[in-house]
Amino acid sequence: MAEITSYERVERARSKDRPLITDYIKALFDDFIELKGDRLAKEDPSILGGIAVFHGMPVTVIGHRKGRTTEENIKYNFGMASPEGYRKSLRLMKQAERFKRPVITFIDTPGAYPGMEAESSGQANAIAENMAAMSVLKTPVIAVITGEGSSGGALALGVADRVFMLENAVYSILSPEGFASIMWKDPSRAPEASEVMKLTAQDLYEYKLIDRIIPEKGLFKNLDKSLKAAILKLKSYDDEELIGRRYKKFRTIDGEYKPAVV
């Protein structure tokens, strides 16, 4: 079988046939209760969050929401969250900390919404506050990159004790098309950019930027097993050790940089 190229992974990560956050909730959790609103401005439907039960344990589940049809994607803004969405997720994470519920996030976004309204409402600040809060959250945090994870919009839900990626997911600072446009003024060179960017799960695992690759054959069973093992391990640490390990994890990331030939 021919090796799958990086851009083919990108195309698979973007496929409308991939499971959505609602599919993961249905397959992995019981008794999910959605919680809405940031308690400051409004509800952002591009972030779905709430409380659920996982193997008898109460957990908080948060993630980007996309749709399968054009109408659904417009409703959910193609998974691009506004500040209200990230403030909602922060509210739910702080609530989870208060009640000692592990937090599980599902990342699938082309990036945070870049519109003028979002910027004027404090998009950058909302993302930064999420990242800062997650870094010291006194409860286990596991992030799962299920599709396309791009830019700060993805990282806002990605500061976690364990970071898992599906085998055909991608995780990067921006899209390959954006990279190609900036570097070469030619978005058609996106396949070439994908190779340079090292954005696949296989690349990131090699550089020790993620903790586990989840095989997509038997996806839900594989993910269920990995999540359960991770939560049980993380719950064995007291608050100080948990935060210390998370801090060290991100402070010691030093993937070797090799300048691209452009």
Beta strands, then each sheet from edge to edge (+ up, - down):
strand 1: 30-34
strand 2: 47-54
strand 3: 57-64
strand 4: 103-109
strand 5: 141-150
strand 6: 162-166
strand 7: 170-172
strand 8: 212-214
sheet 1: 1+ 2- 3+ 4+ 5+ 6+ 8+
sheet 2: 1+ 2- 3+ 4+ 5+ 7+
end
